[in-house]
Amino acid sequence: MDDDPDVSWRFVDGFAAGTSHLDAETPCQDRSACRVVAVPGGDVLVCVVSDGAGSAAHSDAGAQAVCDVLLAQAVDAVHGTHGLDAIGDDDVAAWFALAREHVRALAREAGCEPREYAATALLAIAGADGTICAQIGDGAIALRERPGAPFEIAVWPENGEYANHTYFVTDDDAGEHVSLRRFAPARDVVALTDGLQSLALEFASRSAFPRFFEPLVETVRDASADDGALRDALIAYLGSDAINARTDDDKCLAIGCRIGT
């Protein structure tokens, strides 16, 4: 969480291993990263979450690399522009391509196939003049423009031919599966990996489940900018019996709220 009281965004992000991973003594394969970028005209929030493929031996490292590359590229781009309109769709696609090549390079250095580092990628950039959301694979980004408005799912999770199949940054055709949408300025941003989809999404109506998102943003908005207690509380929540009773997968959340609005 950013601890500067003058920053117009308050955020928290964290991840926790699912019970299936704990039982198998395998590491959590989800990762997240957030940053507030101070620019003229209003601060910009950048959030990234990534879910490493459960069957991939080094997908935790792949997910971390995805977060590192996308965060760095987005932050540099925001610093170098005077508004999100100046960041083109081709720019965002290039960041995902760079993340792909970086992760595949890690695999080569380790003498592994790229699929052993497979990971999804979800990116949200929220500023005073708009919001950019892009992703490869499943998981979801939810946005809310104003108090009392419904949460909107930016990109519906993309699965392949089979129910448990999705797409990854490391795929040969990853560039064909980058979904990108632009929105009005957001007041609240929540990004999550697929371990939380059953709790957060109404699949029949392809919509957000408000009872999942409301308490999250209310907690972050009401928190004080302190020593990281909010992140500790988030990780405890993700690892709680109430969550684990409904999903045995790894879980990851990034929550950002524009404060003072």
Backbone torsions as a table, in degrees:
resi	resn	phi	psi	omega
1	MET	NA	138.3	176.5
2	ASP	-71.4	134.9	-174.8
3	ASP	-109.2	18.0	176.2
4	ASP	-92.1	114.0	-176.6
5	PRO	-65.8	-14.1	-179.9
6	ASP	-87.5	-11.1	179.3
7	VAL	-73.2	140.1	-173.6
8	SER	-86.2	-1.1	175.0
9	TRP	-118.4	142.6	169.1
10	ARG	-118.8	131.7	-176.4
11	PHE	-140.6	162.0	172.8
12	VAL	-149.8	145.6	175.2
13	ASP	-145.0	154.1	-179.8
14	GLY	-176.9	169.3	-178.9
15	PHE	-147.8	159.2	-179.4
16	ALA	-148.6	145.7	179.6
17	ALA	-70.3	144.0	175.2
18	GLY	-80.0	164.1	-177.8
19	THR	-63.8	-30.7	177.9
20	SER	-65.3	-35.4	177.6
21	HIS	-74.8	-38.0	177.4
22	LEU	-63.2	-41.8	179.7
23	ASP	-65.1	-36.7	-178.9
24	ALA	-87.1	-2.9	-178.6
25	GLU	57.3	42.8	175.0
26	THR	-110.7	151.7	-175.4
27	PRO	-72.6	160.5	171.6
28	CYS	-64.2	134.2	-176.9
29	GLN	-106.5	7.7	175.6
30	ASP	-96.5	149.3	176.9
31	ARG	-143.7	160.7	179.3
32	SER	-149.8	161.0	176.1
33	ALA	-159.0	139.8	178.5
34	CYS	-139.3	153.2	176.4
35	ARG	-154.2	142.8	169.8
36	VAL	-102.1	127.5	-178.5
37	VAL	-108.8	120.3	178.7
38	ALA	-83.4	117.8	179.2
39	VAL	-137.9	156.8	176.1
40	PRO	-58.1	136.8	178.8
41	GLY	95.2	-6.3	176.6
42	GLY	132.5	139.2	-178.8
43	ASP	-63.6	153.0	-179.2
44	VAL	-121.0	131.9	176.7
45	LEU	-96.6	131.2	174.5
46	VAL	-118.3	125.0	178.1
47	CYS	-126.8	138.2	175.1
48	VAL	-134.3	136.1	169.2
49	VAL	-132.3	150.6	-178.9
50	SER	-146.3	141.1	-179.3
51	ASP	-118.4	113.0	176.9
52	GLY	-72.1	141.1	-178.8
53	ALA	-62.1	132.6	-176.0
54	GLY	-62.6	-27.7	-177.5
55	SER	-90.7	-0.7	-175.8
56	ALA	-97.5	132.4	-171.7
57	ALA	-65.3	-33.5	-174.9
58	HIS	-122.2	30.5	-174.9
59	SER	-70.5	-20.3	174.2
60	ASP	-64.6	-40.0	176.2
61	ALA	-68.5	-36.6	176.5
62	GLY	-62.7	-44.0	179.6
63	ALA	-64.1	-40.6	178.9
64	GLN	-64.2	-41.6	179.2
65	ALA	-64.3	-41.0	177.1
66	VAL	-57.7	-47.3	179.9
67	CYS	-62.8	-43.4	-178.2
68	ASP	-62.4	-46.7	-175.9
69	VAL	-69.3	-49.0	-177.8
70	LEU	-64.4	-40.3	178.3
71	LEU	-62.2	-47.4	-177.9
72	ALA	-62.3	-43.0	-178.9
73	GLN	-66.1	-43.9	-179.1
74	ALA	-66.8	-42.7	179.6
75	VAL	-62.5	-44.5	178.6
76	ASP	-61.4	-40.9	-179.3
77	ALA	-65.8	-42.8	179.9
78	VAL	-63.7	-41.4	177.8
79	HIS	-61.0	-31.8	-173.0
80	GLY	-95.2	8.5	-178.3
81	THR	-126.0	172.1	176.1
82	HIS	-114.4	28.3	179.3
83	GLY	155.3	154.5	-176.7
84	LEU	-69.3	-19.9	176.9
85	ASP	-62.8	-23.2	-179.8
86	ALA	-78.1	-11.3	176.7
87	ILE	-92.4	110.3	-175.5
88	GLY	-82.9	162.5	176.3
89	ASP	-58.9	-37.2	179.4
90	ASP	-65.6	-33.2	177.1
91	ASP	-62.8	-47.3	-178.8
92	VAL	-64.2	-42.8	178.1
93	ALA	-59.7	-37.3	179.1
94	ALA	-66.1	-34.6	176.8
95	TRP	-63.3	-42.7	178.8
96	PHE	-65.2	-37.7	176.8
97	ALA	-64.8	-39.8	177.9
98	LEU	-64.6	-41.6	177.0
99	ALA	-60.7	-42.9	178.4
100	ARG	-58.0	-49.6	-177.4
101	GLU	-66.2	-35.5	178.6
102	HIS	-64.6	-46.1	-179.1
103	VAL	-66.7	-40.7	178.5
104	ARG	-65.0	-32.7	176.0
105	ALA	-66.6	-39.1	175.7
106	LEU	-59.1	-41.9	179.4
107	ALA	-63.1	-43.9	179.6
108	ARG	-61.9	-42.5	-179.6
109	GLU	-62.5	-31.5	-179.7
110	ALA	-89.0	-1.6	-178.3
111	GLY	71.8	29.2	-176.9
112	CYS	-115.6	162.2	170.6
113	GLU	-74.2	147.3	179.5
114	PRO	-54.8	-32.6	-178.1
115	ARG	-62.0	-20.5	178.5
116	GLU	-73.3	-9.6	177.5
117	TYR	-115.8	17.6	-173.3
118	ALA	-61.1	136.4	180.0
119	ALA	-156.8	148.3	173.1
120	THR	-79.5	176.7	179.8
121	ALA	-152.2	125.9	176.5
122	LEU	-130.3	130.7	-175.7
123	LEU	-132.1	132.2	173.3
124	ALA	-127.5	132.1	175.3
125	ILE	-124.6	114.3	-173.4
126	ALA	-120.7	119.6	179.7
127	GLY	-130.0	-176.9	-177.9
128	ALA	-70.2	-18.7	-177.1
129	ASP	-109.6	6.1	178.1
130	GLY	153.9	-177.8	-178.4
131	THR	-138.8	134.5	175.4
132	ILE	-113.6	129.7	176.6
133	CYS	-126.9	135.8	179.0
134	ALA	-147.6	147.7	178.7
135	GLN	-159.9	156.2	167.7
136	ILE	-120.5	122.7	174.9
137	GLY	97.7	-160.2	-176.7
138	ASP	-91.1	-168.0	-165.6
139	GLY	88.7	177.6	-175.7
140	ALA	-155.0	153.7	171.0
141	ILE	-119.1	125.3	178.7
142	ALA	-110.5	138.5	-178.3
143	LEU	-126.8	147.9	171.5
144	ARG	-136.0	130.4	-175.0
145	GLU	-81.4	-35.5	-173.4
146	ARG	-152.4	164.1	179.3
147	PRO	-57.7	134.1	177.4
148	GLY	84.4	-12.9	178.8
149	ALA	-74.4	155.3	176.8
150	PRO	-71.8	154.3	171.7
151	PHE	-77.8	139.0	178.5
152	GLU	-113.8	133.9	175.8
153	ILE	-82.0	121.0	-173.7
154	ALA	-65.9	-50.6	179.1
155	VAL	-135.2	123.6	179.7
156	TRP	-68.6	138.2	-177.5
157	PRO	-51.4	133.4	-177.8
158	GLU	-99.5	119.1	174.5
159	ASN	-111.4	161.1	-179.3
160	GLY	-87.8	-147.6	-176.9
161	GLU	-66.2	-29.1	-176.2
162	TYR	-113.5	156.2	-173.0
163	ALA	-60.3	-36.7	-175.9
164	ASN	-96.9	12.7	-179.2
165	HIS	-104.6	141.6	174.0
166	THR	-142.4	-171.7	-177.9
167	TYR	-111.8	152.9	-174.9
168	PHE	-131.2	156.2	178.9
169	VAL	-56.9	-33.2	-175.5
170	THR	-78.5	-9.3	-177.2
171	ASP	-61.5	148.5	177.9
172	ASP	-58.8	-35.9	-178.5
173	ASP	-104.4	30.3	-176.5
174	ALA	-55.9	-37.1	-178.4
175	GLY	-60.9	-26.3	179.2
176	GLU	-76.8	-10.6	-175.2
177	HIS	-116.7	17.7	172.2
178	VAL	-81.6	111.9	177.6
179	SER	-98.6	127.0	-176.2
180	LEU	-132.2	133.8	176.1
181	ARG	-139.4	153.1	178.5
182	ARG	-118.3	144.3	-175.4
183	PHE	-135.7	169.5	171.9
184	ALA	-65.3	167.3	177.5
185	PRO	-54.6	136.3	-178.2
186	ALA	-100.3	145.2	172.1
187	ARG	-90.2	-36.5	-179.6
188	ASP	-131.7	139.1	178.9
189	VAL	-132.9	128.9	176.6
190	VAL	-133.2	122.1	176.1
191	ALA	-114.2	139.4	-176.6
192	LEU	-144.5	154.1	175.4
193	THR	-91.7	173.1	-167.8
194	ASP	-69.3	-14.0	176.0
195	GLY	-63.0	-18.4	-180.0
196	LEU	-107.7	2.1	-175.8
197	GLN	-60.3	-38.6	-177.0
198	SER	-68.0	-22.7	178.3
199	LEU	-89.3	-28.7	-168.3
200	ALA	-102.1	-21.9	-170.9
201	LEU	-117.7	140.2	172.4
202	GLU	-94.7	99.5	-172.3
203	PHE	-69.1	-33.8	-177.9
204	ALA	-62.3	-40.4	-178.8
205	SER	-102.0	0.3	-177.6
206	ARG	50.6	55.4	-177.3
207	SER	-139.2	172.1	177.7
208	ALA	-81.9	145.0	176.7
209	PHE	-90.5	105.5	-170.4
210	PRO	-61.4	-32.2	-177.9
211	ARG	-68.6	-16.9	173.3
212	PHE	-81.1	-45.5	-171.3
213	PHE	-81.0	-36.0	-175.2
214	GLU	-55.8	-51.8	-178.9
215	PRO	-63.0	-31.3	-179.8
216	LEU	-64.1	-51.2	-176.9
217	VAL	-71.8	-32.6	177.3
218	GLU	-64.5	-40.2	178.9
219	THR	-64.3	-44.9	-179.3
220	VAL	-67.7	-43.0	-178.3
221	ARG	-64.3	-35.5	-176.8
222	ASP	-86.0	-8.8	-176.4
223	ALA	-73.4	155.1	172.1
224	SER	-88.7	152.6	177.6
225	ALA	-79.5	95.2	-171.1
226	ASP	-124.9	-139.7	-166.3
227	ASP	-95.5	19.6	-180.0
228	GLY	100.7	6.0	179.0
229	ALA	-61.2	-30.6	-179.6
230	LEU	-65.4	-39.6	178.5
231	ARG	-67.0	-40.4	176.8
232	ASP	-59.8	-40.8	-179.9
233	ALA	-67.1	-37.7	178.6
234	LEU	-64.7	-45.0	-179.5
235	ILE	-64.0	-39.3	176.8
236	ALA	-63.0	-39.9	178.0
237	TYR	-63.2	-45.1	-178.9
238	LEU	-64.4	-28.7	179.6
239	GLY	-98.4	11.5	-174.7
240	SER	-76.2	160.5	177.5
241	ASP	-60.9	-36.0	-178.7
242	ALA	-62.5	-38.6	178.2
243	ILE	-77.8	-44.6	-177.1
244	ASN	-66.2	-21.7	177.1
245	ALA	-70.7	-17.9	-175.8
246	ARG	-111.8	-12.6	177.1
247	THR	-154.7	138.9	177.2
248	ASP	-105.2	7.2	-177.2
249	ASP	-88.0	165.0	169.5
250	ASP	-60.6	152.4	-178.6
251	LYS	-132.5	144.8	179.0
252	CYS	-147.0	138.2	178.0
253	LEU	-136.8	141.8	165.9
254	ALA	-129.6	125.0	-173.3
255	ILE	-126.2	124.9	178.0
256	GLY	-128.4	136.0	179.9
257	CYS	-130.0	130.3	174.4
258	ARG	-76.8	117.5	-174.1
259	ILE	-92.2	155.6	-177.9
260	GLY	79.7	13.9	178.7
261	THR	-127.3	NA	NA
